[in-house]
Amino acid sequence: MSTQSNVIPLKDEARDLRRARGQFIKNLIDDEERSARFVAVRIGLAPSSMSERLKGKSPFLADELEGIARVLRIDPVDLYKQYILVGPAGIEPTTSTV
């Protein structure tokens, strides 16, 4: 069986984005010296589901982000603004359209 050396596997950009956003949330949780399990239980999410989201296997839902913000005592709107600025490579610089 021959293998093709010129074939490059496609990168899953959506998963990279979920992974970067999960890492962003994990960093926020760590900065507040809380555990992901603590936050998950407080917002009514199974710890295993929180783990999947933090690893980028599934995306966070809006109500979960709001709950996380409230547990961490962060304004939910500010958290969501920062969350959507996260790109596959981490925090993306803001661009001006002016």
C-alpha positions as CSV (number, residue, x, y, z in Angstrom):
1,M,0.0,0.0,0.0
2,S,1.4,3.4,-1.0
3,T,1.1,6.6,1.0
4,Q,0.9,9.9,-0.6
5,S,3.6,12.3,0.7
6,N,1.9,15.3,-0.9
7,V,-1.3,15.0,1.1
8,I,-1.7,17.5,4.0
9,P,-4.4,16.8,6.5
10,L,-7.0,19.6,6.7
11,K,-7.0,21.6,9.9
12,D,-10.2,21.8,11.8
13,E,-10.4,25.6,12.3
14,A,-13.6,25.4,14.3
15,R,-12.1,23.0,16.8
16,D,-9.0,25.2,17.1
17,L,-11.3,28.2,17.9
18,R,-13.2,26.2,20.5
19,R,-9.9,25.0,22.0
20,A,-8.6,28.6,22.3
21,R,-11.8,29.9,23.8
22,G,-11.9,27.0,26.2
23,Q,-8.3,27.8,27.3
24,F,-9.4,31.5,27.7
25,I,-12.2,30.4,30.1
26,K,-9.8,28.0,31.9
27,N,-7.4,30.8,32.5
28,L,-10.1,33.0,33.9
29,I,-11.1,30.2,36.3
30,D,-7.5,29.6,37.3
31,D,-6.9,33.4,37.8
32,E,-9.8,33.4,40.4
33,E,-8.2,30.3,42.1
34,R,-11.3,28.2,41.5
35,S,-11.5,24.8,40.0
36,A,-13.4,24.0,36.8
37,R,-15.4,21.5,38.8
38,F,-16.5,24.1,41.3
39,V,-17.7,26.4,38.5
40,A,-19.4,23.6,36.7
41,V,-21.4,22.6,39.8
42,R,-22.3,26.2,40.6
43,I,-23.8,26.8,37.1
44,G,-25.5,23.4,37.0
45,L,-23.2,21.8,34.4
46,A,-21.8,18.3,34.7
47,P,-18.1,18.5,35.4
48,S,-17.5,16.2,32.5
49,S,-19.3,18.6,30.2
50,M,-17.2,21.5,31.5
51,S,-14.1,19.5,30.8
52,E,-15.2,18.9,27.2
53,R,-15.8,22.6,26.7
54,L,-12.5,23.6,28.2
55,K,-10.7,21.2,25.9
56,G,-12.5,22.5,22.8
57,K,-14.5,19.3,22.2
58,S,-17.8,21.2,22.3
59,P,-18.6,25.0,22.5
60,F,-19.9,26.9,25.4
61,L,-23.5,28.0,25.3
62,A,-24.4,31.6,26.1
63,D,-26.2,30.8,29.3
64,E,-23.1,28.8,30.5
65,L,-20.9,31.8,29.8
66,E,-23.3,34.0,31.7
67,G,-23.2,31.6,34.6
68,I,-19.4,31.4,34.6
69,A,-19.2,35.2,34.6
70,R,-21.5,35.4,37.6
71,V,-19.6,32.8,39.6
72,L,-16.3,34.6,38.9
73,R,-17.9,37.9,39.6
74,I,-17.2,39.3,36.2
75,D,-19.7,41.4,34.2
76,P,-21.3,38.9,31.7
77,V,-21.2,41.4,28.9
78,D,-17.5,42.1,29.4
79,L,-16.8,38.3,29.5
80,Y,-18.7,37.7,26.3
81,K,-16.9,40.6,24.5
82,Q,-13.5,39.1,25.5
83,Y,-14.7,35.6,24.6
84,I,-15.6,36.5,21.1
85,L,-12.3,38.3,20.5
86,V,-10.5,35.0,21.1
87,G,-9.4,33.5,17.8
88,P,-7.7,30.2,17.0
89,A,-4.4,31.6,18.0
90,G,-5.6,33.2,21.2
91,I,-6.8,36.8,21.8
92,E,-7.0,38.6,18.4
93,P,-6.0,42.2,18.2
94,T,-8.9,44.6,17.7
95,T,-9.0,46.2,14.3
96,S,-10.4,49.6,13.5
97,T,-12.7,50.3,10.6
98,V,-12.1,54.0,10.7
